[in-house]
């Protein structure tokens, strides 16, 4: 089995650059999907309070040595007040059946709640050993600059939509300047990017799937990626990207794809995420 490349976070922990995403997986099939991923060799599992399937993720994690896994979860916007965040983190830990999270993210910014208050709660969780690294999700470069100025512990990652049709140049430039790790959410553009002529041409050239081409492009750009699937063959092939690489010329071909199309926009006022009033 090929070794998944990692990135060293400020804490010294190693973040596997290919993880298994659990967004929008029905709780009834989540445990089986995560178990399949772990059996295939994934050691980074990305989940969230808002996905509604942490307990089922935890059932699969329980079958493995916890120290061998890297587990990420996220707190929804309505729980970003200090005490709410502390409570939400304990609830996530309980559902996942673990004593700590390797990475805990603010799922979406909430302008109605002080970011300083939220980050203070995150720092408390680090001090208590309940969280080893903190990060954010769906933050702009401007929001990241502000967050990094007021955080008492390093912000290790920002998870945001990033794929060949939405390459996030400003975020990537800021991450490179500050040594911040980016993680690609919706890394395969909800499969829409599979129809891109450049991606299809490269898939044929390398004898790989379109998904593998995109994931390999992300890895070679130093971007962590969390593809998700419930199909065993796809779960396995999405990880089979570590023993080959794209040429520099082919990386540039993807870079020049002239499209800027988001594939998801989440309403933070949805009950699942709920901006509190």
Phi and psi in degrees as a GROMACS rama.xvg file:
@    title "Ramachandran Plot"
@    xaxis  label "Phi"
@    yaxis  label "Psi"
@TYPE xy
-69.5727  150.667  UNK-2
-85.7796  130.94  UNK-3
-76.1729  128.967  UNK-4
-64.1282  153.006  UNK-5
-127.628  165.629  UNK-6
-125.681  131.34  UNK-7
-79.3553  123.013  UNK-8
-85.6757  167.063  UNK-9
-54.5956  -28.4819  UNK-10
-74.4343  -13.7764  UNK-11
98.2074  -10.3233  UNK-12
-70.0336  150.981  UNK-13
-100.747  122.396  UNK-14
-96.5702  113.907  UNK-15
-62.8673  131.496  UNK-16
-75.6513  -12.6249  UNK-17
-118.93  120.309  UNK-18
-124.786  175.476  UNK-19
-107.467  119.601  UNK-20
-87.2802  148.164  UNK-21
-122.57  12.6601  UNK-22
-61.1902  134.961  UNK-23
60.987  25.0593  UNK-24
-94.7645  125.094  UNK-25
-58.0062  135.192  UNK-26
-51.3707  -32.6152  UNK-27
-66.0914  -20.9603  UNK-28
-115.602  -1.19313  UNK-29
-63.9355  -49.1518  UNK-30
-58.626  -44.1377  UNK-31
-63.9761  -41.0636  UNK-32
-65.4262  -45.4746  UNK-33
-66.1204  -39.6243  UNK-34
-61.0378  -42.8676  UNK-35
-61.0176  -41.7378  UNK-36
-63.9697  -44.5903  UNK-37
-65.255  -37.966  UNK-38
-65.5987  -30.9815  UNK-39
-76.0047  -16.8804  UNK-40
120.352  -1.89635  UNK-41
-63.7429  140.848  UNK-42
-127.591  -1.39105  UNK-43
-113.557  119.186  UNK-44
-120.053  126.89  UNK-45
-109.123  123.571  UNK-46
-139.383  -173.02  UNK-47
-163.98  148.593  UNK-48
-52.5046  -43.3055  UNK-49
-71.5873  -13.3692  UNK-50
-78.0771  -19.7871  UNK-51
74.806  18.0456  UNK-52
-136.481  22.8257  UNK-53
-61.4799  -39.2103  UNK-54
-61.8856  -39.5485  UNK-55
-71.2193  -34.948  UNK-56
-60.2292  -45.5272  UNK-57
-60.7146  -32.2018  UNK-58
-63.2492  -35.3718  UNK-59
-76.472  -40.1806  UNK-60
-61.5763  -31.4891  UNK-61
-62.1866  -17.6126  UNK-62
-85.3808  0.254949  UNK-63
-126.169  160.173  UNK-64
-66.3843  117.683  UNK-65
-57.8168  -36.1413  UNK-66
-67.837  -15.2039  UNK-67
-88.9942  -4.47835  UNK-68
-110.302  153.167  UNK-69
-119.053  111.808  UNK-70
-113.245  124.614  UNK-71
-111.655  137.154  UNK-72
-137.083  173.025  UNK-73
-137.438  149.912  UNK-74
-105.017  135.719  UNK-75
-74.9273  158.137  UNK-76
-57.5158  -33.0847  UNK-77
-72.1836  -8.4354  UNK-78
-110.35  29.1621  UNK-79
-92.3148  -4.29109  UNK-80
-65.6403  154.196  UNK-81
-50.8642  -60.3762  UNK-82
-67.8147  -35.4381  UNK-83
-63.7166  -40.7758  UNK-84
-66.6132  -43.4616  UNK-85
-58.2581  -46.0468  UNK-86
-63.6765  -43.1618  UNK-87
-62.6621  -38.2782  UNK-88
-64.7506  -41.2944  UNK-89
-64.3628  -38.137  UNK-90
-65.0335  -41.356  UNK-91
-64.1884  -43.3645  UNK-92
-60.2944  -40.4692  UNK-93
-64.9521  -45.7701  UNK-94
-65.2704  -37.264  UNK-95
-80.6673  -13.5564  UNK-96
68.6212  37.1224  UNK-97
-132.587  158.468  UNK-98
-88.201  -13.3612  UNK-99
-156.752  159.752  UNK-100
-109.981  138.806  UNK-101
-71.3509  -32.0247  UNK-102
-149.728  131.763  UNK-103
-125.416  126.91  UNK-104
-116.233  145.145  UNK-105
-75.049  114.728  UNK-106
-66.3538  -44.2377  UNK-107
-144.024  143.931  UNK-108
-65.3859  149.281  UNK-109
-127.509  102.981  UNK-110
-65.2717  -12.6358  UNK-111
-83.6986  -8.16215  UNK-112
-125.375  137.407  UNK-113
-59.4261  123.507  UNK-114
-65.2855  -32.9445  UNK-115
-61.6161  -41.1082  UNK-116
-63.1044  -44.2834  UNK-117
-62.2519  -47.0762  UNK-118
-68.884  -29.0602  UNK-119
-64.4315  -40.5305  UNK-120
-65.5296  -39.9755  UNK-121
-62.4078  -41.3778  UNK-122
-63.0358  -37.9597  UNK-123
-60.4277  -41.8489  UNK-124
-63.2477  -37.2667  UNK-125
-65.5534  -45.5454  UNK-126
-59.5353  -34.2043  UNK-127
-82.17  -6.20274  UNK-128
78.9692  11.0363  UNK-129
-84.3113  -21.2978  UNK-130
-136.485  134.261  UNK-131
-94.6849  -29.2569  UNK-132
-143.884  148.451  UNK-133
-119.381  157.957  UNK-134
-160.821  -172.454  UNK-135
-132.173  171.305  UNK-136
-144.443  140.887  UNK-137
61.6212  32.5742  UNK-138
-94.8438  143.138  UNK-139
-79.8999  170.088  UNK-140
-60.7666  -38.6387  UNK-141
-62.944  -45.5835  UNK-142
-64.4117  -35.6453  UNK-143
-64.8862  -42.3837  UNK-144
-58.3353  -45.0609  UNK-145
-65.8449  -45.3614  UNK-146
-61.0611  -42.2989  UNK-147
-66.1696  -28.9696  UNK-148
-71.1135  -30.1577  UNK-149
-107.288  -5.51201  UNK-150
-75.9848  138.507  UNK-151
-85.3296  -17.393  UNK-152
-127.602  155.188  UNK-153
-61.3217  138.169  UNK-154
-85.0753  112.042  UNK-155
-81.6383  -36.3391  UNK-156
-144.008  159.329  UNK-157
-130.508  123.663  UNK-158
-100.616  123.957  UNK-159
-151.268  157.642  UNK-160
-57.636  127.498  UNK-161
-159.291  118.951  UNK-162
-162.5  176.983  UNK-163
-61.0505  -18.7527  UNK-164
-95.838  -4.0984  UNK-165
-150.855  81.3504  UNK-166
-85.4764  -7.16152  UNK-167
52.8085  56.1526  UNK-168
-59.2291  -38.966  UNK-169
-66.5681  -43.9842  UNK-170
-63.0745  -42.1701  UNK-171
-66.2284  -38.351  UNK-172
-65.3041  -42.9697  UNK-173
-65.3876  -41.1468  UNK-174
-61.7922  -40.8125  UNK-175
-65.4581  -37.5918  UNK-176
-68.9042  -31.0274  UNK-177
-110.788  3.15885  UNK-178
60.933  35.2253  UNK-179
-92.8289  137.736  UNK-180
-85.5013  129.48  UNK-181
-97.4525  142.292  UNK-182
-120.523  130.271  UNK-183
-81.8543  114.434  UNK-184
-88.0523  151.878  UNK-185
46.0282  51.3405  UNK-186
-64.4727  -21.0137  UNK-187
-107.149  16.8825  UNK-188
53.7406  40.6977  UNK-189
54.4002  34.9878  UNK-190
73.137  -3.19832  UNK-191
-63.6345  -33.7396  UNK-192
-70.5686  -13.4594  UNK-193
-61.2579  -25.4038  UNK-194
-87.5098  -1.92382  UNK-195
-65.985  132.654  UNK-196
-58.4015  -38.0229  UNK-197
-67.2589  -44.7786  UNK-198
-63.3379  -42.5357  UNK-199
-63.9991  -40.9866  UNK-200
-63.7558  -42.3327  UNK-201
-68.7782  -35.7931  UNK-202
-60.5291  -42.3312  UNK-203
-67.9129  -41.2217  UNK-204
-61.4285  -42.8745  UNK-205
-93.5691  -7.80817  UNK-206
68.0664  35.9239  UNK-207
-122.02  168.979  UNK-208
-79.3174  157.109  UNK-209
-55.2988  -38.8019  UNK-210
-60.3239  -43.2657  UNK-211
-63.4488  -37.5392  UNK-212
-62.008  -46.096  UNK-213
-66.7181  -44.2081  UNK-214
-63.56  -40.9349  UNK-215
-64.3788  -39.3212  UNK-216
-60.7033  -41.2326  UNK-217
-65.1044  -45.7258  UNK-218
-58.9231  -45.0177  UNK-219
-68.7103  -15.1691  UNK-220
-97.1106  8.82475  UNK-221
74.5508  19.0316  UNK-222
-98.6953  128.28  UNK-223
-72.6536  149.727  UNK-224
-141.211  143.246  UNK-225
-130.938  64.1508  UNK-226
-62.459  151.069  UNK-227
-130.684  149.511  UNK-228
-163.234  159.26  UNK-229
-112.532  2.38436  UNK-230
-92.7223  117.674  UNK-231
-51.8951  -43.3955  UNK-232
-62.7419  -39.3477  UNK-233
-70.5543  -40.8619  UNK-234
-56.9311  -44.7918  UNK-235
-69.5986  -44.2087  UNK-236
-69.0846  -30.3159  UNK-237
-64.4366  -22.0104  UNK-238
-92.8977  -13.0033  UNK-239
-84.9974  59.1573  UNK-240
-131.366  14.6044  UNK-241
-106.692  -5.82502  UNK-242
-114.933  20.4212  UNK-243
-153.418  166.036  UNK-244
-149.736  160.341  UNK-245
-80.8155  146.073  UNK-246
-69.1828  161.138  UNK-247
-58.9749  -36.4956  UNK-248
-65.1002  -37.9212  UNK-249
-76.4978  -30.9244  UNK-250
-61.561  -41.2539  UNK-251
-66.2854  -33.0434  UNK-252
-61.4511  -42.8826  UNK-253
-66.9874  -38.0252  UNK-254
-59.0635  -31.8344  UNK-255
-90.0173  2.37584  UNK-256
-59.2327  120.356  UNK-257
-95.4416  70.2025  UNK-258
-140.825  146.15  UNK-259
-138.518  85.7939  UNK-260
-131.139  114.24  UNK-261
-69.1344  149.112  UNK-262
-112.481  -7.06314  UNK-263
-148.928  143.734  UNK-264
-138.136  116.236  UNK-265
-97.4419  134.323  UNK-266
-80.2579  107.332  UNK-267
-67.692  -9.29493  UNK-268
-88.7873  -2.9873  UNK-269
-57.6731  142.989  UNK-270
-51.4784  -28.6787  UNK-271
-66.0838  -33.9197  UNK-272
-110.465  -37.8448  UNK-273
40.8535  90.8434  UNK-274
-62.4283  122.611  UNK-275
-81.0515  147.28  UNK-276
